[in-house]
Amino acid sequence: MNAEEIEKVAHLARLGLGAAEREGYARELSRILDLVSQMNAAATEGVEPMTHPDAAGLRLRDDVVGPEIDRDRLLAGAPLTRDGLYLVPRVIE
C-alpha cells in the first residue's frame, strides 16, 4: 500500500495521521497484505472447511491408572506439616 491509499483508509476511519505515520502504516499494512497473499497461496485443495476448530474433534488419550504418589515422601520436603497437610503462614487477617 502506498501513502495515498493509507490516507484514503485513514479518512474513511476518521483517523488523523501525519506524513510519518502514513508511511509507517503503509509499510505495516503492506506486510500484512503480503502475509495474506502467502496464506492464500497455500495448497488447500481437498481440505474441508470448518466452522469451528472443535469441529475436528478432540484427540483424547486413554484414561489409564498410573502409579500413586507417595504422600509421605512429598510431605517430607515441606518445612511444616500436620495430619498429612502442608502448613503455611496466614496471609489474610
Secondary structure, 3 states (H helix, E strand, C coil): CCHHHHHHHHHHCCCCCCHHHHHHHHHHHHHHHHHHHHHHCCCCCCCCCCCCHHHHCCCCCCCCCCCCCCHHHHHHCCCCEECCEECCCCCCC
